[in-house]
Amino acid sequence: MRLMLFQRDDCRLCDLAIDVLAQARAPEFSSVFIDDDAALEARYGERVPVLREDESGRELNWPFDADALREFLGN
């Protein structure tokens, strides 16, 4: 499972999402900052933070809590 967290620099909601990932003991994830990428900005600009499972393309939009994250991860 390859997870990516789409986020922005200096984003309080993104920091909260990272805390939820830690709380739920999520597997390692990559941080993808959308600030300087026009295509990512267009896709995720108003939705960040967004957690994406790369293989399936499934996405979990904020807000989410540890229970929703565990369900998303299939735990």
Residue pairs with C-beta under 8 A, 6 or more apart in sequence:
1 27
1 53
1 55
1 73
2 30
2 53
2 54
2 55
3 26
3 27
3 28
3 29
3 30
3 51
3 52
3 53
3 54
4 29
4 30
4 31
4 32
4 51
4 52
4 54
5 14
5 17
5 18
5 21
5 29
5 30
5 31
5 32
5 49
5 50
5 51
5 52
6 32
6 34
6 40
6 44
6 47
6 48
6 49
6 50
6 51
6 52
7 14
7 17
7 31
7 32
7 33
7 34
7 48
7 49
8 14
8 33
8 34
8 35
8 48
9 33
9 35
11 48
11 49
13 48
13 49
13 62
13 63
14 48
14 49
16 62
17 49
17 51
17 62
17 64
20 64
20 65
20 66
20 69
21 29
21 51
21 69
23 66
24 66
24 69
24 70
24 73
24 75
26 69
26 73
27 73
29 51
32 40
34 40
34 41
34 43
34 44
34 45
34 48
35 41
44 50
47 61
47 62
48 62
49 62
50 59
50 60
50 61
50 62
51 59
51 60
51 64
51 69
51 72
52 58
52 59
52 60
53 59
53 72
53 73
58 72
60 68
60 69
60 72
64 72
